[in-house]
Amino acid sequence: MCSACGYPSRPGHWTEAGLDTAHDRLRARFMRAEVLARVLRHYGLTAHDDGVGEGFTLSTLTGASVIVTDPAQLWPTVERLAGRPYDPLL
């Protein structure tokens, strides 16, 4: 991560494969965060990616926040914060 400009210095998540520029990778991260925020709204959670660092910040409506950097830990963290199982079919 470039601390001067805020752009990712290398491809991160596998969904960024084929994105050549740092701008495209950053845009993909923001789009993933937007989709995730829409999905998590049902669980009373929010997701945010500020473009600096790795991963998402997941927050509850009461203000508890967790930074999730590993995509494999995303859904277990959602379940823990929401206090109920995550059902992708809802």
C-alpha positions in Angstrom: 0.0 0.0 0.0 1.3 3.4 -1.0 1.1 5.6 2.1 1.6 8.7 0.0 -1.3 8.3 -2.5 -3.5 5.7 -0.8 -3.6 3.3 -3.8 -2.9 -0.4 -3.5 0.6 -1.1 -4.7 -0.2 -4.6 -5.9 -3.3 -6.7 -6.7 -4.9 -8.0 -3.6 -8.1 -10.0 -3.7 -8.6 -12.6 -6.4 -11.5 -10.6 -7.8 -8.9 -8.0 -8.8 -7.3 -10.3 -11.3 -6.9 -8.7 -14.6 -7.2 -5.1 -13.3 -4.0 -3.5 -14.4 -4.0 -0.1 -12.7 -4.0 0.9 -9.1 -7.1 3.0 -9.8 -9.0 0.0 -11.2 -8.1 -2.1 -8.2 -9.2 0.6 -5.8 -12.4 1.0 -7.6 -13.1 -2.8 -7.4 -12.5 -2.7 -3.7 -15.0 0.1 -3.2 -17.6 -1.7 -5.4 -17.1 -4.9 -3.3 -17.6 -2.9 -0.1 -20.8 -1.3 -1.5 -22.2 -4.7 -2.3 -21.2 -6.1 1.0 -22.8 -3.2 2.8 -26.1 -3.8 1.0 -26.0 -7.5 2.0 -25.1 -6.8 5.6 -27.8 -4.1 6.1 -30.3 -7.0 6.8 -28.1 -8.1 9.7 -27.8 -4.6 11.3 -24.2 -4.3 10.2 -22.3 -1.9 7.9 -19.2 -2.5 5.8 -16.6 0.1 4.9 -13.4 0.1 2.9 -11.5 3.4 3.1 -9.0 2.3 0.5 -6.1 2.4 3.0 -4.9 -0.9 4.4 -6.3 -4.3 3.8 -9.9 -5.5 4.1 -13.2 -4.2 5.4 -14.3 -2.5 8.6 -17.5 -4.2 9.8 -19.5 -2.3 12.3 -22.7 -2.8 14.3 -25.4 -0.2 14.8 -24.1 0.2 18.4 -20.6 1.1 17.2 -18.6 -2.1 17.7 -16.2 -2.5 14.9 -13.9 -5.2 13.6 -11.4 -5.0 10.7 -11.5 -8.1 8.6 -8.4 -8.6 6.4 -8.8 -12.2 5.5 -11.8 -13.0 3.2 -12.1 -16.4 4.8 -12.9 -14.7 8.2 -15.5 -12.4 6.8 -18.6 -14.6 7.3 -17.7 -16.0 10.7 -17.1 -12.4 11.8 -20.5 -11.3 10.4 -22.1 -14.1 12.4 -20.3 -13.2 15.6 -21.2 -9.5 15.3 -24.8 -10.1 14.3 -25.3 -12.7 16.9 -26.9 -15.1 14.5 -26.0 -17.4 11.6 -25.5 -15.9 8.3 -27.9 -17.2 5.6 -26.9 -16.2 2.1 -30.4 -17.1 0.8 -32.2 -14.4 2.8 
